[in-house]
Amino acid sequence: MKLVVGISGASGSPYASRLLAHLREHCEDVEVHVVLSRTAEQVYAHECGGHPREHGYPTFGGRDYGAPCASGSGGFGSMVVIPASMSAVARIAHGISDDLLTRAADVMLKERRPLLVVPRETPYSAIHLENMLSITRSGAVVLPASPSFYGRPQSVTDVLDTVVARVLSHLGIDSELSGRWGRDIQLGEAPAEGRS
C-alpha cells in the first residue's frame, strides 16, 4: 500500500504525529510519503515539537511538483489530510492545486482513489460545510477530528487514538488503538482493563 499523509497548518498536529508513529511502528508494508502545507512545519513544531520528517518518511512541501504524489502515475493508493485546515478544504473543493498538498489531493480525486480529509475547526461556517459537502460529492470522505469517549480514554494519547483508529479503519488498516463497539465496548459496561 502506498499512502500520502498530508499535514496542513490547522491546529491538530498531534493527530498527524500519532498516525505517523503508528504507521512506523506497526505497518512496515505501507509506503508513506508526507506532504506539508506552507504553515504545517511551524504549527507542528509548536504543538508537537520537532518536525514530521523525524518519523523517518520522505517529506515534501511547498510546490515540489517533482514529488511522486504530484502525479497519478506515482501509484499512491490513498491519501489522508490530517489535520485539514478550512483553507486546504476550500482549495481541494474547488480544484485549486496551488501547493503540493492540494495537488496530491486533486490527484486522488481525479484518479478516483480514496481521499480522507480530517478537518480540525470549530464551529463550522456555512462556507466550510458547503466545501466539505463538495469534496464529499467528489468522492472524498470527511472524517472530522471528533474524538469518542465511550471507551473512557485515560490520556490525551487515548483521545487522539479514537480519531486515528477511525482513519486507519477507513484506510483498510487494522489496529488495536481503540476498542471496537460491540466487540470491546458495550453500553453499560466498563472497557477492558488497559483498553481505551
Secondary structure by P-SEA (a helix, b strand, c coil): cbbbbbbcccccaaaaaaaaaaaaacccccbbbbbbccaaaaaaaaaccccccccccccccccccccccccccccccccccccccaaaaaaaaacccccaaaaaaaaaaaaccbbbbbbbcccccaaaaaaaaaaaaacccccccccccccccccaaaaaaaaaaaaaaaaccccccccccccccccccccccccc
